[in-house]
Amino acid sequence: MIKADGSGKDTVVSYRDYLTDASFTVGLESSDRNLLEKIAKALVSPQWVLFLGRKAFPLTKPPIFEFSNPVKPGSLEEHLLCGASAKRVLLESPDGERTQYDWPLCFGERRFKPRRFTVKYVPA
């Protein structure tokens, strides 16, 4: 803690990059339709403010953009790969083509486990 007189531990200056004006689509897939509906209801009426990454960055729009029918039949991949806009889709799976060590195991020791995924591109 740093005191008003300047004594105490030295301040560590760190530099971080933040995304601004970014847009993300996240989908969940489950055979349990009731679970998906429960999650959708909680996202529409959250108990606390929702944020991505840091509490200083709350969401500016509701996380569900189709309130009337957020739970859809079919596979998640099928829904993510359709549409009129160009996009890059990362599909996580145990047999994915790429591996990235970004799943935190311990923040104190900065240890991460691998996450496997496949990247697909949808043209405009």
PyMOL commands that set and color helices and strands:
alter all, ss='L'
color gray80, all
select helices_A, chain A and resi 33-44+76-80
alter helices_A, ss='H'
color red, helices_A
select strands_A, chain A and resi 87-92+98-106+111-122
alter strands_A, ss='S'
color yellow, strands_A
deselect
rebuild
show_as cartoon
